[in-house]
Amino acid sequence: MLIPDAQSQPVPSTIAAVSSTMFTYSFRLRPGQDLKKELDALVQRERIGAGALLTCVGSLTDVTLRLANQEGPTVWKGHFEIVSLVGTLSLNGSHIHMSVSDSTGRTLGGHLLEGCKIYTTAELVIGVMADLDYVRETDPAFGYKELVVKKRRKK
């Protein structure tokens, strides 16, 4: 049992959740297409200000990821199953992570980069929050551009 220190102060909640309705896009990518390029193209074409990857199943022949705490890309060639694809999508900067497994079940994961080529298929569902915008602003704690959720201005 923890006994609170008389000098301790409660930590205020910093969560500022913003609600929104969602609609979805469902589609399939075909052999040879680049997963990241196609996602970026969809975001641009549909002017997605706030989106989320809801699900993706498929396979790749080439995998290009930026691994944790690394500057540049790491590339693998072979046949891989997509076991996870998650992230936020926005005209203002997307942030996507992917995990893949090889024929032995070894799993790799990191930031999705261009160079992930579809082997047989990639079946995706994306959720879009039309009344929100995801923007990236520098967080002073680490200096990285991090997510800020804003209500979209009505035109």
C-alpha positions as CSV (number, residue, x, y, z in Angstrom):
1,M,0.0,0.0,0.0
2,L,1.3,3.4,-0.9
3,I,1.1,6.1,1.7
4,P,0.9,9.6,0.1
5,D,3.6,12.1,1.2
6,A,2.1,15.1,2.9
7,Q,4.1,17.3,0.6
8,S,3.1,15.7,-2.7
9,Q,0.6,17.5,-4.9
10,P,-1.8,15.7,-7.3
11,V,-0.7,15.6,-10.9
12,P,-3.2,17.5,-13.0
13,S,-4.6,15.7,-16.0
14,T,-3.1,16.9,-19.3
15,I,-5.4,14.9,-21.6
16,A,-7.4,17.2,-23.8
17,A,-9.4,14.7,-25.8
18,V,-11.4,16.1,-28.7
19,S,-14.4,14.1,-30.0
20,S,-15.4,13.7,-33.6
21,T,-17.6,11.6,-35.8
22,M,-15.8,9.3,-38.3
23,F,-16.3,8.0,-41.8
24,T,-14.1,5.4,-43.5
25,Y,-12.3,4.5,-46.7
26,S,-11.8,0.8,-47.5
27,F,-9.4,-0.2,-50.3
28,R,-6.9,-2.8,-51.6
29,L,-3.4,-2.1,-52.8
30,R,-2.0,-4.4,-55.5
31,P,1.4,-6.1,-56.2
32,G,4.3,-3.8,-56.7
33,Q,2.6,-0.7,-55.2
34,D,4.5,1.2,-52.5
35,L,2.5,1.2,-49.2
36,K,3.7,4.6,-47.9
37,K,3.5,6.3,-51.3
38,E,-0.1,5.1,-51.7
39,L,-1.1,6.2,-48.2
40,D,0.5,9.6,-48.8
41,A,-1.3,10.0,-52.1
42,L,-4.7,9.1,-50.6
43,V,-4.1,11.7,-47.8
44,Q,-3.3,14.4,-50.5
45,R,-6.0,13.4,-53.0
46,E,-8.8,13.3,-50.3
47,R,-7.4,16.3,-48.3
48,I,-7.4,14.3,-45.1
49,G,-6.7,16.6,-42.1
50,A,-7.2,13.9,-39.4
51,G,-7.2,10.2,-40.1
52,A,-6.3,6.9,-38.5
53,L,-5.3,3.5,-39.8
54,L,-8.0,1.2,-38.5
55,T,-6.7,-2.1,-40.0
56,C,-4.3,-3.5,-42.6
57,V,-3.6,-7.1,-43.6
58,G,-1.3,-8.1,-46.5
59,S,2.2,-9.0,-47.6
60,L,5.3,-7.2,-48.7
61,T,8.5,-8.2,-50.7
62,D,10.5,-5.2,-49.6
63,V,10.4,-3.6,-46.2
64,T,11.9,-0.2,-45.3
65,L,11.6,1.0,-41.7
66,R,13.3,3.6,-39.5
67,L,14.0,1.6,-36.3
68,A,13.8,3.1,-32.8
69,N,16.4,5.6,-32.0
70,Q,18.0,5.3,-35.5
71,E,18.5,8.2,-38.0
72,G,18.3,6.4,-41.3
73,P,16.3,3.5,-43.0
74,T,16.9,-0.2,-42.6
75,V,15.9,-2.4,-45.6
76,W,14.9,-6.1,-45.8
77,K,14.2,-8.1,-48.9
78,G,12.1,-11.3,-48.9
79,H,8.5,-12.2,-48.1
80,F,6.8,-10.6,-45.1
81,E,3.3,-10.6,-43.6
82,I,2.0,-7.2,-42.3
83,V,1.0,-8.0,-38.8
84,S,0.3,-4.4,-37.7
85,L,0.0,-1.0,-39.3
86,V,-1.1,1.8,-37.0
87,G,-0.8,5.6,-37.0
88,T,-2.3,9.0,-37.6
89,L,-2.7,10.5,-41.1
90,S,-2.7,14.2,-42.0
91,L,-1.9,16.7,-44.7
92,N,0.1,18.3,-41.9
93,G,2.3,15.2,-41.3
94,S,1.4,11.5,-40.8
95,H,3.0,9.2,-38.2
96,I,2.8,5.5,-39.0
97,H,4.4,2.4,-37.4
98,M,4.4,-1.0,-39.0
99,S,5.3,-4.5,-37.8
100,V,6.0,-7.4,-40.2
101,S,6.9,-11.0,-39.7
102,D,9.0,-13.3,-41.9
103,S,8.6,-17.0,-42.7
104,T,10.0,-18.0,-39.3
105,G,7.7,-15.7,-37.4
106,R,10.5,-13.2,-36.5
107,T,8.8,-9.8,-36.2
108,L,10.3,-6.4,-37.0
109,G,8.8,-3.0,-36.5
110,G,9.4,0.7,-36.8
111,H,8.4,3.9,-38.6
112,L,7.0,3.2,-42.1
113,L,9.1,4.6,-44.9
114,E,8.8,4.6,-48.7
115,G,10.1,1.3,-50.2
116,C,7.6,-1.2,-48.8
117,K,6.4,-3.0,-51.9
118,I,3.2,-5.0,-51.9
119,Y,3.7,-8.7,-52.6
120,T,0.1,-10.1,-53.1
121,T,-2.2,-7.6,-51.5
122,A,-2.7,-5.0,-48.7
123,E,-6.3,-4.6,-47.5
124,L,-6.8,-1.3,-45.6
125,V,-9.5,0.6,-43.7
126,I,-8.9,4.2,-42.8
127,G,-11.0,6.3,-40.5
128,V,-11.3,10.0,-41.2
129,M,-12.5,12.6,-38.7
130,A,-13.7,15.4,-41.0
131,D,-14.2,18.0,-38.3
132,L,-10.6,17.7,-36.9
133,D,-7.1,18.6,-38.1
134,Y,-4.0,16.9,-36.9
135,V,-1.0,19.3,-36.8
136,R,2.6,18.8,-35.7
137,E,4.1,21.3,-33.3
138,T,7.5,21.2,-31.6
139,D,7.2,19.8,-28.1
140,P,9.8,21.7,-25.9
141,A,10.4,18.6,-23.7
142,F,12.2,16.7,-26.5
143,G,12.3,19.1,-29.5
144,Y,10.3,16.7,-31.8
145,K,7.2,17.8,-33.7
146,E,4.3,16.1,-31.9
147,L,0.6,15.7,-32.5
148,V,-1.8,18.5,-31.7
149,V,-5.5,17.9,-32.3
150,K,-7.5,21.0,-33.4
151,K,-11.2,21.5,-34.4
152,R,-11.4,22.2,-38.1
153,R,-12.5,25.7,-38.9
154,K,-15.8,25.8,-40.8
155,K,-15.5,27.4,-44.2
